C-alpha cells in the first residue's frame, strides 16, 4: 500500500478511494472490530471526494455527500461488490466537523459501530475524536499542493 501519493484532480482522488476500497475488501481484515479509516486535513482538502470514490469501490450506488449536519450516514455494502466473499455488510460515513465535544459521537452508537467487524467506517475530521479512535485505525492525511493537486499521506 502507498505511503504518500499525489492526485492531480478530483477524479484521481476518487479513483484512489475506489482502489483503496477494493484492496480493503480483498484483504483479510482480522480485527475484532470494524475497519476504521480516519481522514484528516483542511476544509476542501479532498476528504469527501475520496469518500465518494471509496463508496463506489464498495459497490455503493447512492450519492455520497458529506454528513456535516447529520454527522453520520449508513449504507449497505452490496454482496455483489467487486470482491466476492468479502465479509463487510455496512459502510458508515461520519463527519466530526461540527462536534463540540468528542464524547458527542458516543451518543450516536459509535462504540457499537466500531466494535462490529462487518462494518467499514470512514471518519472525516477524525482529529476531533482522536482520543477515542481504535488503536488499529488507518489514518490518511490530505494536504493542499495547489488548487487541484492533493498530497495524501498514509500513517
N, C-alpha and C positions, 0 to 999 in steps of 0.2 A: 504494500500500500504506500502511497505517496507520503512524503513528509512536508513538502512545500510545493505549491503549484500556482501558476498564474493563469487566469482566464481573461480573454481579451474582450468578451462581450457577455451580455446576459444569457444568450443561448448556450455559450460554452459553460457558464456557471450551472445552468440547468442540466446540461449533458453530464457534467461532473457529478451532480447529485444523483442522476439516473444510474450512472455506472457504479457509484458507491452503494446505492440501494441494492443493486443486483449482486454486488460482491458480498454484502451482508446476508442476503437471502441464501446465497450459495455456501457461506461459511457455516461451520458447525458452532454456533453460539452456545456455549456450555454453561453460561451463567445461571445462577438460581433465579435471577430476576430478569427484568426487561433489558433489551438492548437500548441504552440511553446515549444520545448524541447531543452534546451541548454546543450551541453556536454563540460565538462572541464576536463583537465588532460594532462599529459605529452605525448610526442610522443611515440607511441607504447603502450599506456595505455589501449587499448581495445575499443576505441570510434567507429571506423569503424566496428569492429567485432559486436558490439552491434547494430549498424545501420543495418547491414546485417540481423540480426535476427528480428529486428523491421519491416523491409520491408517485410520479409516473413510472419510475423504476420498480415500484412495488405493485404496479398494475392498477393504481387508483385513478379513476376517470374524472372524479369530481374536481371542480375548480378549487385551487388552493390559494387562499388569501390569508394574510397574517391575522391571527385571532387576537389582535391587540386589545379589543374591548371585551371580548368574551373569555379571554385568557387561554381557553383550552378547546380544541376540536378533536373529535374522534372519528376515525374512518375504518371501515372493514378492509382488510387486505384480501383480495380475491384469491381463491385456491388456484386459479389459473395464472397467477403471477409468473413471470418469466422463468423462475426456477422451480421445477416440480419437486414436491416433497418437503418444502420448507415448513417450519413449524409455526411461523408467525401468523396471527389472526387479526390483530388490531394495531393501527397506527395512530398515535397521539401527537398532535402538533400543539405545542404550548408556547405562549409568548409572555414573558415575565416583565415586559417593558413597563407596564402600569402597576406592578405590585408595589405596595407601600412597605410591606414587611415580608421577608422571605417565608415566614410561617403561614402567610395567607394562602400559599399554594397547597398547604396540607389540608385546608378546608375543602379542597376540590378532589380529595381522594388520591393525592399524589403518591403516598406510600403504597397504597394498594396497586396503583398503576405500575410503579417501578418494581414491584415485587413479582409481577406476573411475567414469566419467561415467554409467553406468547405475544407480548407487546413490543413494539418498536416505538420509542419516544424521542422526538426531536424538540429541543427547547431553545427558543430564541431568547436572547438577553439572559442566558444562563448564569452569567456572572452575578446576577442579583440573588440567586439561590445557591451559590457555590457551596456553602457550608452543608447543605442537605442533599447534595448530589451523591449518587452511589460512587464508591471508590473506582469502579471499572468504567466510568463514563469516558466516552471518546469525546475529545474537545477539538473543535475546529474554530480557528480564529480567522476572521475576514478583515482584510485591510485594503484601503483605497491605494491604488497606484496612480491612477488618473481617472478621468470621467467614466470610462468604460472598463478599465482593467482592474482586476481584483487579485490580491495575493491571498491564498488560502493555506493556512498552516495547520497541520495535524499535530496535536500534542499527545 
